[in-house]
Amino acid sequence: RLNEDLTEAIALGHDLGHTPFGHAGERALDRIHPGGFKHYEQSLRVVDVLERDGRGLNLCYETRMGILNHTVGAPDDTPEATTVRLCDRIAYINHDLDDSIRAGIIKAESVPEIIRTNCGERNSERIDSLIQDLISNSRDGVMQMSPKMKETFDFFHKYMYADVYKNPVAKREESKVDGILAD
């Protein structure tokens, strides 16, 4: 019972402001740009100012706020904005896990049992398990996972930060980003 057009508009616009080099690029631009830099503010700038040769797009408040607050949410979030935020998190931790296995940063067999058991072994299985649980447990405009899957997802997120996002092998090239973007 979500507004599909609103959900799609938020989903299409929420990452338009991402920088080269992902979040490392965002941190670098935040250090070197006067006034700082946040990708979600840049996403809103893209749709409000840069699109249509500087005329911007005529988007409703709910779309604009869904784009601006997609990382942490806002008190007046719509169910559509919450859905995009949750699905974005599900997508990126799963794809980042898959990428880190292919890059040899972690081994598939070292993925914690709770993730493999509750979500699945393959990327598509994990995403499907999380999304199906979200669908099955959301009611009356409140988007939520079952307690078991929420616990698994929270563990999964912490695991990715500890073992992948802060892994020295994965971070090795990051020191070059500041110089490349500054130049």
C-alpha positions in Angstrom: 0.0 0.0 0.0 2.9 2.3 -0.6 2.9 5.1 -3.2 5.0 3.4 -5.8 5.8 6.6 -7.7 7.0 8.3 -4.5 9.1 5.2 -3.6 10.6 5.1 -7.0 11.4 8.8 -7.1 13.2 8.6 -3.7 15.1 5.5 -4.8 16.2 7.0 -8.1 17.3 10.3 -6.5 18.8 9.2 -3.2 22.4 8.5 -4.3 22.8 11.1 -7.1 25.3 13.0 -5.0 27.8 10.3 -4.4 31.3 11.1 -5.2 34.1 9.2 -7.0 35.7 6.7 -4.6 32.4 6.3 -2.6 32.4 7.3 1.0 36.2 7.8 1.0 35.6 10.5 -1.7 32.9 12.1 0.4 35.2 12.3 3.4 38.0 13.8 1.3 35.7 16.4 -0.2 34.3 17.2 3.2 37.9 18.0 4.3 38.9 20.1 1.3 35.6 21.8 0.3 34.8 25.1 2.2 31.7 24.4 4.2 32.2 20.6 3.9 30.4 18.1 1.7 27.6 15.6 2.3 26.5 13.3 -0.5 22.8 13.5 0.6 22.9 17.3 0.4 24.5 17.0 -3.0 21.8 14.6 -4.1 19.2 17.2 -3.2 21.2 19.9 -5.0 21.3 17.7 -8.1 17.5 17.5 -8.3 16.8 21.0 -7.0 19.4 23.0 -8.9 21.5 21.1 -11.5 18.9 19.1 -13.4 17.2 20.5 -16.4 20.1 22.8 -17.2 20.0 24.6 -13.9 16.2 24.8 -13.5 15.9 21.8 -11.2 13.1 19.3 -11.0 9.6 20.0 -9.7 9.6 17.4 -6.9 7.2 17.3 -4.0 8.3 17.8 -0.4 8.1 14.1 0.4 10.4 13.1 -2.4 12.9 15.8 -1.6 13.0 14.9 2.1 13.3 11.2 1.3 16.3 12.0 -0.8 17.9 14.4 1.8 17.3 12.1 4.8 17.9 8.7 3.2 20.9 7.9 5.4 19.4 8.4 8.9 15.8 9.3 8.4 13.7 12.1 9.7 10.9 12.5 12.2 8.3 13.1 9.4 9.5 10.2 7.2 7.0 8.6 4.9 6.8 4.8 4.8 8.2 5.2 1.2 11.3 6.9 2.5 11.8 4.3 5.2 11.4 1.5 2.7 14.0 3.0 0.4 16.4 3.5 3.3 16.0 -0.1 4.6 16.3 -1.5 1.1 19.4 0.6 0.4 21.1 -0.8 3.5 20.1 -4.3 2.6 21.5 -3.9 -0.9 24.8 -2.3 0.0 25.8 -4.6 2.8 25.1 -7.6 0.7 26.8 -6.3 -2.4 29.8 -5.1 -0.3 30.0 -8.6 1.2 29.9 -10.2 -2.2 32.6 -7.7 -3.5 34.8 -8.3 -0.5 34.7 -12.1 -1.0 35.6 -11.7 -4.7 38.4 -9.3 -3.8 39.8 -11.8 -1.3 39.3 -9.5 1.7 37.3 -12.2 3.5 36.7 -15.8 2.7 33.1 -17.0 2.0 33.5 -19.7 4.7 34.4 -17.1 7.3 31.1 -15.3 7.0 29.5 -15.8 10.4 27.0 -18.6 10.8 24.2 -16.4 11.9 24.3 -14.6 8.5 24.6 -17.8 6.5 21.9 -19.6 8.4 19.3 -16.8 8.7 20.0 -15.0 5.4 21.6 -17.5 3.0 24.9 -18.4 1.4 24.6 -16.4 -1.8 24.1 -12.7 -2.4 20.7 -13.3 -4.0 19.5 -15.5 -1.2 20.6 -13.0 1.5 18.8 -10.1 -0.2 15.7 -12.2 -0.9 15.6 -13.4 2.8 15.9 -9.9 4.2 13.4 -8.3 1.8 10.8 -11.2 2.2 11.1 -10.8 6.0 10.7 -7.0 5.7 7.6 -7.5 3.5 6.1 -10.1 5.8 6.6 -8.1 9.0 5.5 -4.6 7.8 2.0 -3.5 8.7 -0.1 -0.3 8.5 2.7 1.8 7.1 5.3 0.6 9.6 8.3 -1.0 7.9 10.0 -3.5 10.0 11.8 -6.8 10.2 11.0 -9.7 12.5 13.0 -9.6 15.8 15.2 -12.5 14.6 16.0 -10.9 11.2 16.5 -7.5 12.8 19.0 -9.0 15.2 20.7 -10.8 12.2 20.7 -7.7 10.1 22.2 -5.5 12.9 24.9 -8.2 13.5 25.5 -8.3 9.7 25.9 -4.5 9.6 28.4 -4.5 12.6 30.3 -7.4 11.0 30.7 -5.5 7.7 32.1 -2.5 9.6 34.5 -4.5 11.7 35.7 -7.0 9.1 35.3 -5.2 5.7 34.8 -1.4 5.9 37.7 -1.0 8.4 39.8 -3.8 7.1 43.4 -2.5 6.4 43.5 -4.4 3.1 40.3 -2.7 1.9 41.6 0.7 3.2 45.0 0.4 1.6 44.3 2.6 -1.4 42.2 5.2 0.4 45.1 7.4 1.3 45.4 8.4 -2.4 41.9 9.8 -2.6 42.6 13.1 -0.9 45.4 13.9 -3.3 43.5 12.8 -6.4 40.4 14.9 -5.5 42.4 17.9 -4.3 44.4 17.9 -7.6 
